[in-house]
Amino acid sequence: MAAVRSVVARAATVVIGAHRLLRACGVASVEKCFSRGISTDEAPKRPMTAYLRFLVENRPVFQQKHPEINSKELLKKMAGAWRELPASQKQVYEEASKTEWQRYEKEVAAYKAQLTPAQAAALKEERSRQQAKRRSLRIKRELTVLGKPKKSRSAFNIFVSEKFKASEGISATPYMQLAEDDKIRYENEMKLWEAKMIQLGREDLVRSRQKNPKKKTAETAKKAEPVKASSHEQKVKQKLKKSEE
C-alpha cells in the first residue's frame, strides 16, 4: 500500500511540474513549448471580413430556421441573404471589421518588435511555406475544376487498386498491359485538354514540348563521323596493300 502511495505521489509531482513548465513557457501545449522559439500560431490573428462576421453571427439563426438542410445548403442561403442585405446593414459589419483591422495592425507591430532577428527569419520562412502550400492547393483545385486528366497509373498501382492478394502464381503481364493502356489514355486526354486550355488562353498550364531536332541530327552526325573515318582508313589500307603486292 505504501508503495502504491509512493508511485501516485511521484506521478502527481511529475504532472504538477509539467503544468508549471507550460505556464512558465506561456503556452497551452508541450509541442509549442518545445518548438523552435516562434510560430505563426503565436502571432496575432487576422480579423474577420465583414462577410465572414455576418456568417458567424447569423449562423445559429439560420440553423434554427432551416434545421432540415445540410451545411452546404445553409451556407448558400446565408450567402444569398448577405447579397440581399441593405447597404446600411452591411456597413455595420464593415465598420466592425475596419475597427478590428486597426487593432490587428497595432498588435502585429508590437508582436514583431519583440522578436529577435532569428525568430523574425524563422517566422518569415514559416509564412513562406504556408503561402506555398496554399498556392499549391489552389492550383490543384483549379486544375480539378478545369478537368485535367489524371496521370497514368503504374502496374503496381493498378494491382493494388484492384485489391489482389500477393501471390507467387500471379503474373504481372496483364497489369503491365493495363498500365500501358492507361498511359495511352492519359496522353490522348492530355492532348485534348491542353488544346482546350490554349483556347481558354491558359497556355501556362500546357506542358512544354520543346524539341531540338537540329541538335539531335548534329549529335547523330558526330557519332557517325568516326565510323566514316574508320571506313575510309580501311579503303586506304587496302589500296596500299594492293600496291605493295
ROSEVO-193148 format. One line per field, with one value per residue (C-alpha): residue number from 1; residue in three letters; chain; x, y, z. Coordinates in Angstrom, 1 decimal, always signed. Last residue first. Layout:
REM residues N
resi: NUM|...
resn: ALA|...
chain: A|...
east: X|...
north: Y|...
up: Z|...
END
This chain:
REM residues 245
resi: 245|244|243|242|241|240|239|238|237|236|235|234|233|232|231|230|229|228|227|226|225|224|223|222|221|220|219|218|217|216|215|214|213|212|211|210|209|208|207|206|205|204|203|202|201|200|199|198|197|196|195|194|193|192|191|190|189|188|187|186|185|184|183|182|181|180|179|178|177|176|175|174|173|172|171|170|169|168|167|166|165|164|163|162|161|160|159|158|157|156|155|154|153|152|151|150|149|148|147|146|145|144|143|142|141|140|139|138|137|136|135|134|133|132|131|130|129|128|127|126|125|124|123|122|121|120|119|118|117|116|115|114|113|112|111|110|109|108|107|106|105|104|103|102|101|100|99|98|97|96|95|94|93|92|91|90|89|88|87|86|85|84|83|82|81|80|79|78|77|76|75|74|73|72|71|70|69|68|67|66|65|64|63|62|61|60|59|58|57|56|55|54|53|52|51|50|49|48|47|46|45|44|43|42|41|40|39|38|37|36|35|34|33|32|31|30|29|28|27|26|25|24|23|22|21|20|19|18|17|16|15|14|13|12|11|10|9|8|7|6|5|4|3|2|1
resn: GLU|GLU|SER|LYS|LYS|LEU|LYS|GLN|LYS|VAL|LYS|GLN|GLU|HIS|SER|SER|ALA|LYS|VAL|PRO|GLU|ALA|LYS|LYS|ALA|THR|GLU|ALA|THR|LYS|LYS|LYS|PRO|ASN|LYS|GLN|ARG|SER|ARG|VAL|LEU|ASP|GLU|ARG|GLY|LEU|GLN|ILE|MET|LYS|ALA|GLU|TRP|LEU|LYS|MET|GLU|ASN|GLU|TYR|ARG|ILE|LYS|ASP|ASP|GLU|ALA|LEU|GLN|MET|TYR|PRO|THR|ALA|SER|ILE|GLY|GLU|SER|ALA|LYS|PHE|LYS|GLU|SER|VAL|PHE|ILE|ASN|PHE|ALA|SER|ARG|SER|LYS|LYS|PRO|LYS|GLY|LEU|VAL|THR|LEU|GLU|ARG|LYS|ILE|ARG|LEU|SER|ARG|ARG|LYS|ALA|GLN|GLN|ARG|SER|ARG|GLU|GLU|LYS|LEU|ALA|ALA|ALA|GLN|ALA|PRO|THR|LEU|GLN|ALA|LYS|TYR|ALA|ALA|VAL|GLU|LYS|GLU|TYR|ARG|GLN|TRP|GLU|THR|LYS|SER|ALA|GLU|GLU|TYR|VAL|GLN|LYS|GLN|SER|ALA|PRO|LEU|GLU|ARG|TRP|ALA|GLY|ALA|MET|LYS|LYS|LEU|LEU|GLU|LYS|SER|ASN|ILE|GLU|PRO|HIS|LYS|GLN|GLN|PHE|VAL|PRO|ARG|ASN|GLU|VAL|LEU|PHE|ARG|LEU|TYR|ALA|THR|MET|PRO|ARG|LYS|PRO|ALA|GLU|ASP|THR|SER|ILE|GLY|ARG|SER|PHE|CYS|LYS|GLU|VAL|SER|ALA|VAL|GLY|CYS|ALA|ARG|LEU|LEU|ARG|HIS|ALA|GLY|ILE|VAL|VAL|THR|ALA|ALA|ARG|ALA|VAL|VAL|SER|ARG|VAL|ALA|ALA|MET
chain: A|A|A|A|A|A|A|A|A|A|A|A|A|A|A|A|A|A|A|A|A|A|A|A|A|A|A|A|A|A|A|A|A|A|A|A|A|A|A|A|A|A|A|A|A|A|A|A|A|A|A|A|A|A|A|A|A|A|A|A|A|A|A|A|A|A|A|A|A|A|A|A|A|A|A|A|A|A|A|A|A|A|A|A|A|A|A|A|A|A|A|A|A|A|A|A|A|A|A|A|A|A|A|A|A|A|A|A|A|A|A|A|A|A|A|A|A|A|A|A|A|A|A|A|A|A|A|A|A|A|A|A|A|A|A|A|A|A|A|A|A|A|A|A|A|A|A|A|A|A|A|A|A|A|A|A|A|A|A|A|A|A|A|A|A|A|A|A|A|A|A|A|A|A|A|A|A|A|A|A|A|A|A|A|A|A|A|A|A|A|A|A|A|A|A|A|A|A|A|A|A|A|A|A|A|A|A|A|A|A|A|A|A|A|A|A|A|A|A|A|A|A|A|A|A|A|A|A|A|A|A|A|A|A|A|A|A|A|A|A|A|A|A|A|A
east: +51.7|+52.7|+50.2|+47.4|+48.3|+48.4|+44.9|+43.5|+45.0|+43.3|+40.0|+40.3|+41.1|+38.0|+35.8|+37.3|+36.7|+33.1|+32.6|+34.3|+32.0|+28.7|+28.6|+29.0|+26.3|+23.9|+24.8|+24.2|+20.9|+19.8|+20.9|+18.9|+15.9|+15.6|+12.3|+10.4|+7.2|+6.4|+3.2|+0.2|-0.9|+0.7|-1.1|-4.3|-5.9|-9.2|-8.4|-5.0|-6.6|-8.9|-5.9|-4.2|-7.3|-7.4|-3.7|-4.0|-6.8|-4.8|-1.7|-3.6|-5.4|-2.1|-0.7|-3.8|-3.2|+0.4|-0.6|-3.2|-0.6|+1.8|-1.1|-1.8|+1.9|+2.5|+1.7|+0.0|+1.4|+3.7|+0.8|+0.1|-3.6|-5.4|-7.1|-7.9|-6.3|-3.1|-2.6|-3.4|-0.9|+1.7|+1.3|+1.8|-1.1|-1.5|-1.9|-5.4|-6.9|-7.3|-10.9|-10.7|-12.2|-9.6|-6.8|-8.2|-8.3|-4.7|-3.6|-5.3|-3.7|-0.2|-0.8|-1.9|+1.2|+3.5|+1.8|+2.3|+6.0|+6.6|+4.9|+7.2|+10.3|+9.2|+8.6|+12.1|+13.7|+11.8|+12.8|+16.5|+16.4|+14.8|+11.1|+9.7|+9.0|+7.2|+4.5|+4.1|+3.6|+1.3|-0.8|-1.1|-2.2|-4.8|-6.4|-6.8|-8.2|-10.7|-12.0|-12.4|-14.2|-16.7|-17.2|-17.8|-20.3|-22.4|-22.0|-23.7|-26.9|-26.9|-26.1|-29.2|-28.7|-29.6|-26.1|-25.8|-29.0|-27.8|-24.6|-26.6|-28.8|-25.8|-24.1|-27.2|-27.1|-23.5|-24.2|-27.1|-30.8|-33.6|-32.9|-33.7|-34.9|-32.8|-29.7|-30.3|-30.4|-27.3|-25.4|-26.1|-23.1|-20.6|-21.9|-22.1|-18.5|-17.4|-19.0|-17.5|-14.0|-12.7|-9.6|-6.2|-4.9|-2.0|+1.1|+1.5|+0.3|+2.7|+5.4|+8.4|+11.1|+11.7|+9.1|+9.5|+6.7|+4.5|+4.5|+4.0|+0.8|-1.0|+1.8|+3.2|+6.5|+6.4|+2.8|+3.9|+6.7|+4.3|+1.9|+4.7|+5.9|+2.4|+2.1|+5.5|+4.7|+1.4|+3.1|+5.6|+2.8|+0.9|+4.1|+4.7|+1.0|+1.3|+4.5|+2.8|+0.0
north: -6.7|-3.4|-1.5|-3.9|-3.4|+0.3|+0.2|-2.0|+0.4|+3.4|+1.6|+0.6|+4.2|+5.5|+3.0|+4.2|+7.8|+7.1|+5.3|+8.1|+10.6|+8.8|+9.8|+13.4|+13.1|+11.7|+14.5|+17.1|+15.5|+15.6|+19.2|+20.1|+18.2|+20.4|+19.7|+21.9|+20.2|+22.2|+21.0|+23.3|+25.1|+28.4|+28.3|+29.2|+31.4|+29.4|+28.1|+27.0|+25.2|+23.3|+22.1|+21.1|+19.0|+17.3|+16.4|+15.4|+13.0|+11.3|+11.1|+9.8|+7.1|+5.9|+5.7|+3.8|+1.2|+0.8|+0.3|-2.2|-4.1|-4.1|-5.3|-8.3|-9.2|-9.2|-12.9|-14.2|-17.6|-16.1|-14.5|-11.0|-10.5|-8.6|-5.4|-3.9|-0.7|-2.6|-4.1|-0.9|+0.9|-1.8|-1.6|+2.1|+4.6|+7.2|+10.8|+12.0|+14.2|+18.0|+18.8|+22.6|+22.3|+19.7|+22.0|+24.9|+22.8|+21.7|+25.3|+26.5|+23.6|+24.6|+28.2|+27.3|+25.2|+28.0|+30.5|+28.2|+27.7|+31.4|+32.0|+29.5|+31.2|+34.6|+33.3|+31.7|+35.0|+37.0|+34.5|+34.7|+38.5|+38.5|+39.2|+41.8|+44.5|+42.0|+41.4|+45.1|+45.9|+42.9|+44.1|+47.6|+46.2|+43.9|+46.9|+48.7|+45.6|+45.1|+48.6|+48.1|+44.8|+46.5|+49.2|+46.6|+44.7|+47.8|+48.9|+45.8|+46.9|+50.3|+48.7|+46.5|+42.7|+41.0|+39.7|+38.7|+36.7|+34.8|+33.9|+32.7|+30.5|+29.1|+28.4|+26.5|+24.4|+23.4|+22.8|+20.4|+21.4|+20.2|+22.6|+25.7|+28.5|+27.2|+26.8|+30.3|+31.9|+30.0|+31.0|+34.7|+35.9|+33.7|+34.4|+38.1|+38.2|+36.3|+38.9|+41.8|+40.2|+38.5|+39.9|+38.3|+36.5|+38.0|+35.7|+32.7|+30.3|+31.8|+30.2|+31.2|+29.6|+26.4|+24.2|+22.8|+24.8|+24.7|+20.9|+20.7|+22.6|+25.7|+28.2|+30.8|+29.0|+29.4|+28.1|+25.1|+24.3|+24.7|+22.3|+19.8|+20.1|+19.4|+16.3|+15.0|+15.6|+13.8|+10.8|+10.7|+10.9|+8.1|+5.9|+6.5|+5.7|+2.4|+1.5|+2.4|+0.0
up: -104.0|-102.4|-104.5|-103.4|-99.7|-100.1|-101.7|-98.9|-96.3|-97.9|-98.0|-94.3|-93.4|-95.2|-93.3|-90.0|-90.9|-91.8|-88.5|-86.5|-88.2|-87.5|-83.8|-84.8|-87.4|-84.8|-82.4|-85.2|-86.0|-82.4|-82.1|-85.2|-83.9|-80.9|-79.2|-76.8|-75.8|-72.6|-70.9|-71.1|-67.9|-68.7|-72.1|-70.3|-73.0|-73.0|-76.5|-75.2|-72.3|-74.7|-76.7|-73.5|-72.5|-75.9|-75.8|-72.1|-72.8|-75.5|-73.3|-70.3|-72.3|-73.8|-70.3|-69.2|-72.0|-70.9|-67.3|-68.3|-70.4|-67.4|-65.3|-67.6|-67.6|-63.8|-63.4|-60.3|-59.0|-56.5|-54.7|-53.2|-52.8|-55.5|-54.2|-57.6|-56.5|-55.5|-58.9|-60.7|-58.5|-59.2|-63.0|-62.8|-63.1|-65.8|-64.5|-64.0|-66.7|-66.1|-65.8|-65.4|-61.9|-61.0|-62.4|-60.3|-57.1|-57.7|-58.3|-55.1|-53.1|-54.4|-53.6|-50.1|-49.6|-51.0|-48.7|-45.7|-46.6|-47.0|-43.6|-42.0|-43.5|-42.4|-38.8|-38.8|-40.0|-37.4|-34.7|-35.7|-35.7|-32.2|-32.0|-29.6|-32.2|-34.5|-31.9|-31.1|-34.9|-35.3|-32.3|-33.8|-37.2|-35.5|-33.7|-37.0|-38.6|-35.7|-36.2|-40.0|-39.4|-37.1|-39.7|-42.4|-40.3|-39.6|-43.2|-44.4|-42.5|-44.3|-47.7|-47.5|-47.3|-50.5|-51.1|-47.5|-47.6|-50.7|-48.9|-45.9|-48.1|-49.8|-46.5|-45.3|-48.5|-47.7|-44.0|-44.6|-44.7|-42.4|-39.5|-41.6|-39.1|-36.2|-38.4|-40.0|-36.5|-35.3|-38.5|-38.1|-36.1|-37.8|-41.3|-40.8|-39.4|-42.5|-44.8|-42.9|-43.0|-39.9|-38.2|-38.7|-35.6|-33.7|-33.9|-31.7|-34.3|-36.7|-34.7|-32.6|-30.4|-32.3|-30.7|-27.2|-25.6|-28.7|-28.7|-24.9|-25.2|-23.9|-24.0|-21.6|-21.2|-17.5|-17.5|-19.5|-17.0|-14.1|-15.7|-16.3|-12.7|-11.4|-13.6|-12.5|-8.8|-9.2|-10.7|-7.8|-5.3|-7.0|-7.1|-3.4|-2.5|-4.3|-2.4|+0.9|+0.0
END
